[in-house]
Amino acid sequence: MEHLTIIFTNEATYRLITIVMLSIFLGIELISNVPSVLHTPLMSGANAIHGVVIIGAIIVMGKAGPSDYLALALGFMAVILGTLNVVGGFVVTDRMLEMFSKKKKSA
């Protein structure tokens, strides 16, 4: 209980919590106002950003000790989920670009 008192008496903690809450509301507002034409390319680009998550997870797993099972398990899950998200983003982008390509006329 003493740790919580120390954390929440710090003024910087309140600033960080305020920034996180405002960014959540701003993100919801921005995403809800995106036109449907732009939604797929923006989401596929956002999914591709998860490459940073993969790199971070690999770094965490590299720095974790061999007996730190929690860090290794979380890092492994982050690598798997981040990879799925990156691949999914590129698949969606490829499918979207196929819709706009010209069809070949068959003879």
Secondary structure, DSSP 4 states (H G I P E B T S, - for coil): -HHHHHHHT-HHHHHHHHHHHHHHHHHHHHHHTS-HHHHHHHHHHHHHTTHHHHHHHHHHHHHS-TT-HHHHHHHHHHHHHHHHHHHHHHHHHHHHHHHHSPPPPP-
